Amino acid sequence: MKRKFRIIFLSAVPLWGFLMILMHIYPFANHGASARAEENSFVLFEDMPEFQILKGKIVFDDAKSPDFSILAINRKPTLNEKKALLRWGEMRELNTSAETYLPNYSNRSEQVRRWADQWWYNAKVLTAALCSGKLTYGEFAQKRMDNFTFYSNKIMEYEAAIAAEQQRRYNAQVQQANYAAEQARIEKELKRAEGVRILQNLSNQLQQQEAQNNEIRSQRLRDAQRSFNEMQMLRIQQQRNNIIQGR
């Protein structure tokens, strides 16, 4: 079985990142095949009679890696094979593009679209070189695979770096928001504690004032009682004096 190159295109969004990442994990090959089947704009070349002459010599899907048997072919195309290759190149030009293979092409960054377009252009140049007899089948397969791998890695690394930076900024925003929330909580707690302290001080002052008022009232009662007792003693003494003088 042919092994497919797979490429992960990352898109960060935080807190929002998981669903966006899932949207970008489809490989070039699978996405392209499903899109072409849905649009009915691509015929599986390997099933077409005019391309049977190329079977086992090239990989028809641009996003698949070649078998060892293809990489080992050390000869250039014959005249009839060149005609089939030319027709295959024409049909690829009409039915497929970088946009066909790259998921969410129109929503990707300009840099990613440029790399994808360059990958597709290089693939066409390699096909032309094979048609003109400048490459053997093995050289074509190797260069085509290298071209795909190179730009796949560039796109993956670029979008991974962007995703990491977006995640870093998101984490910083979350940290800042958490810090602000914690500061607000502490400030609120301090205000509440200050309010409790003020109320406690006021209560203590009122208690002290009440105690002072009670002491003043008690002192006045004691003074009044003493004055009353003194007056009583004076009246009693006066009465005694009057009795003594009457005798």
C-alpha positions as CSV (number, residue, x, y, z in Angstrom):
1,M,0.0,0.0,0.0
2,K,1.1,3.5,-0.7
3,R,1.9,5.6,2.3
4,K,0.3,9.0,2.4
5,F,2.2,12.1,3.6
6,R,0.1,13.7,6.2
7,I,0.5,17.3,7.4
8,I,-1.1,19.0,10.4
9,F,-2.0,22.6,9.9
10,L,-2.4,24.3,13.3
11,S,-4.7,27.2,14.1
12,A,-4.8,28.5,17.6
13,V,-7.4,30.0,19.3
14,P,-7.7,29.7,22.5
15,L,-9.3,29.5,24.3
16,W,-11.1,28.2,21.3
17,G,-8.1,26.3,20.0
18,F,-9.4,22.7,20.0
19,L,-12.1,22.9,17.4
20,M,-9.9,25.1,15.2
21,I,-7.1,22.5,15.4
22,L,-9.5,19.7,14.4
23,M,-10.4,21.7,11.4
24,H,-6.8,21.7,10.1
25,I,-5.6,18.2,10.7
26,Y,-6.8,16.7,7.4
27,P,-4.0,15.7,5.1
28,F,-3.6,17.1,1.6
29,A,-4.5,13.9,0.0
30,N,-7.7,13.0,1.8
31,H,-9.1,16.5,1.7
32,G,-8.3,16.7,-2.0
33,A,-9.9,13.4,-2.9
34,S,-13.1,14.1,-1.0
35,A,-13.4,17.6,-2.5
36,R,-12.9,16.3,-6.0
37,A,-15.4,13.5,-5.5
38,E,-18.0,15.9,-4.2
39,E,-17.6,18.4,-7.0
40,N,-17.4,15.6,-9.7
41,S,-14.5,17.7,-11.2
42,F,-11.9,15.0,-11.0
43,V,-11.7,11.6,-12.6
44,L,-9.4,9.0,-11.0
45,F,-6.7,9.1,-13.5
46,E,-5.4,5.6,-12.8
47,D,-8.8,4.2,-13.9
48,M,-8.8,5.9,-17.2
49,P,-7.7,3.8,-20.2
50,E,-5.4,6.5,-21.7
51,F,-3.3,6.5,-18.5
52,Q,-2.9,2.7,-18.0
53,I,0.5,3.1,-19.7
54,L,1.6,5.2,-16.7
55,K,0.5,2.8,-14.0
56,G,3.3,1.7,-11.8
57,K,5.5,4.5,-13.0
58,I,4.0,7.6,-11.3
59,V,1.8,8.3,-8.4
60,F,-1.4,10.0,-9.7
61,D,-2.2,11.8,-6.5
62,D,0.1,14.7,-5.8
63,A,-0.1,14.2,-2.0
64,K,0.9,10.5,-1.9
65,S,4.4,9.2,-1.5
66,P,5.7,6.8,-4.1
67,D,6.5,3.1,-3.6
68,F,10.1,1.9,-3.7
69,S,9.4,0.3,-7.0
70,I,8.7,3.7,-8.6
71,L,11.6,5.4,-7.0
72,A,13.9,2.7,-8.4
73,I,12.8,3.3,-12.1
74,N,15.9,4.6,-13.7
75,R,14.6,5.4,-17.2
76,K,12.9,8.2,-18.9
77,P,9.5,8.1,-20.5
78,T,9.0,6.7,-24.0
79,L,7.2,8.7,-26.7
80,N,3.8,7.2,-25.9
81,E,4.4,7.7,-22.2
82,K,5.3,11.3,-22.8
83,K,2.0,11.8,-24.6
84,A,0.1,10.3,-21.7
85,L,2.0,12.4,-19.2
86,L,1.2,15.5,-21.2
87,R,-2.4,14.7,-21.2
88,W,-2.3,13.9,-17.5
89,G,-0.7,17.3,-16.8
90,E,-3.3,19.1,-18.8
91,M,-6.1,17.3,-16.9
92,R,-4.5,18.1,-13.6
93,E,-4.3,21.7,-14.6
94,L,-8.0,21.8,-15.5
95,N,-9.3,19.8,-12.5
96,T,-7.0,20.4,-9.5
97,S,-5.0,23.2,-7.8
98,A,-3.3,23.9,-4.5
99,E,-6.7,25.1,-3.3
100,T,-8.1,21.6,-4.0
101,Y,-5.5,20.0,-1.7
102,L,-5.2,22.6,1.1
103,P,-8.1,22.6,3.6
104,N,-9.8,26.0,4.1
105,Y,-7.5,27.5,1.5
106,S,-9.2,30.9,1.3
107,N,-9.2,31.3,5.1
108,R,-5.5,30.6,5.5
109,S,-2.8,33.3,5.8
110,E,-1.3,34.9,2.7
111,Q,2.0,33.3,3.5
112,V,0.5,29.8,3.7
113,R,-1.4,30.3,0.4
114,R,1.9,31.4,-1.3
115,W,3.7,28.3,-0.1
116,A,0.8,26.1,-1.2
117,D,0.8,27.8,-4.6
118,Q,4.5,27.4,-5.0
119,W,4.3,23.7,-4.1
120,W,1.7,23.2,-6.8
121,Y,3.7,25.2,-9.3
122,N,6.8,23.2,-8.6
123,A,4.8,20.0,-9.1
124,K,3.8,21.2,-12.6
125,V,7.3,22.2,-13.4
126,L,8.5,18.7,-12.4
127,T,5.8,17.1,-14.6
128,A,6.9,19.2,-17.5
129,A,10.5,18.1,-16.9
130,L,9.4,14.5,-16.9
131,C,7.4,15.0,-20.1
132,S,10.4,16.5,-21.9
133,G,12.7,13.7,-20.9
134,K,14.9,15.7,-18.5
135,L,14.1,13.4,-15.5
136,T,13.8,9.6,-15.0
137,Y,10.6,8.3,-13.4
138,G,12.6,7.7,-10.2
139,E,14.0,11.2,-10.1
140,F,10.6,12.7,-10.8
141,A,9.1,10.7,-7.9
142,Q,11.8,11.7,-5.5
143,K,11.8,15.4,-6.4
144,R,8.0,15.5,-6.3
145,M,8.0,13.9,-2.9
146,D,10.7,16.3,-1.7
147,N,8.8,19.3,-3.0
148,F,5.6,18.2,-1.1
149,T,7.5,17.4,2.1
150,F,9.4,20.7,2.0
151,Y,6.3,22.9,1.8
152,S,4.3,20.7,4.0
153,N,6.9,21.1,6.8
154,K,7.2,24.9,6.2
155,I,3.4,25.3,6.5
156,M,3.2,23.1,9.5
157,E,6.1,24.9,11.3
158,Y,4.8,28.3,10.4
159,E,1.2,27.7,11.6
160,A,2.5,25.9,14.7
161,A,4.6,29.0,15.6
162,I,1.6,31.2,15.1
163,A,-0.6,29.0,17.2
164,A,2.1,28.9,19.9
165,E,2.3,32.7,19.9
166,Q,-1.5,33.1,20.0
167,Q,-1.7,30.6,22.9
168,R,1.1,32.5,24.7
169,R,-0.9,35.8,24.3
170,Y,-4.1,34.1,25.4
171,N,-2.4,32.6,28.5
172,A,-1.0,36.1,29.3
173,Q,-4.5,37.6,28.9
174,V,-6.0,34.9,31.1
175,Q,-3.2,35.4,33.7
176,Q,-3.7,39.2,33.6
177,A,-7.5,38.8,34.0
178,N,-7.0,36.3,36.9
179,Y,-4.6,38.7,38.5
180,A,-7.1,41.6,38.2
181,A,-9.9,39.5,39.6
182,E,-7.7,38.5,42.5
183,Q,-6.7,42.1,43.2
184,A,-10.4,43.1,43.0
185,R,-11.2,40.3,45.5
186,I,-8.5,41.3,47.8
187,E,-9.5,45.0,47.6
188,K,-13.1,44.0,48.3
189,E,-12.0,41.9,51.3
190,L,-9.9,44.8,52.6
191,K,-12.8,47.2,52.3
192,R,-15.1,44.7,54.0
193,A,-12.5,44.3,56.8
194,E,-12.1,48.1,57.0
195,G,-15.8,48.4,57.3
196,V,-15.9,45.8,60.1
197,R,-13.1,47.6,61.9
198,I,-14.8,51.0,61.6
199,L,-18.1,49.5,63.0
200,Q,-16.2,47.8,65.8
201,N,-14.4,51.0,66.7
202,L,-17.8,52.9,66.7
203,S,-19.3,50.2,68.9
204,N,-16.4,50.4,71.3
205,Q,-16.7,54.2,71.4
206,L,-20.5,53.9,72.1
207,Q,-19.8,51.4,74.8
208,Q,-17.2,53.6,76.4
209,Q,-19.5,56.6,76.2
210,E,-22.3,54.6,77.7
211,A,-20.0,53.5,80.5
212,Q,-18.9,57.1,81.1
213,N,-22.6,58.3,81.2
214,N,-23.4,55.5,83.6
215,E,-20.5,56.5,85.8
216,I,-21.6,60.1,85.7
217,R,-25.2,59.1,86.6
218,S,-24.0,56.9,89.4
219,Q,-21.8,59.7,90.8
220,R,-24.6,62.2,90.7
221,L,-26.9,59.7,92.5
222,R,-24.2,59.2,95.1
223,D,-23.7,62.9,95.5
224,A,-27.4,63.5,95.8
225,Q,-27.7,60.7,98.4
226,R,-24.9,62.2,100.4
227,S,-26.4,65.6,100.3
228,F,-29.7,64.2,101.4
229,N,-28.1,62.4,104.2
230,E,-26.3,65.4,105.3
231,M,-29.5,67.5,105.3
232,Q,-31.2,64.8,107.3
233,M,-28.4,64.8,109.9
234,L,-28.6,68.6,110.1
235,R,-32.4,68.5,110.7
236,I,-31.9,65.9,113.3
237,Q,-29.2,67.9,115.0
238,Q,-31.4,71.0,114.8
239,Q,-34.2,69.2,116.4
240,R,-32.0,68.0,119.3
241,N,-30.7,71.5,119.9
242,N,-34.3,72.8,120.0
243,I,-35.3,70.2,122.5
244,I,-32.3,71.0,124.7
245,Q,-32.9,74.7,124.6
246,G,-36.7,74.2,125.5
247,R,-35.8,72.6,128.7
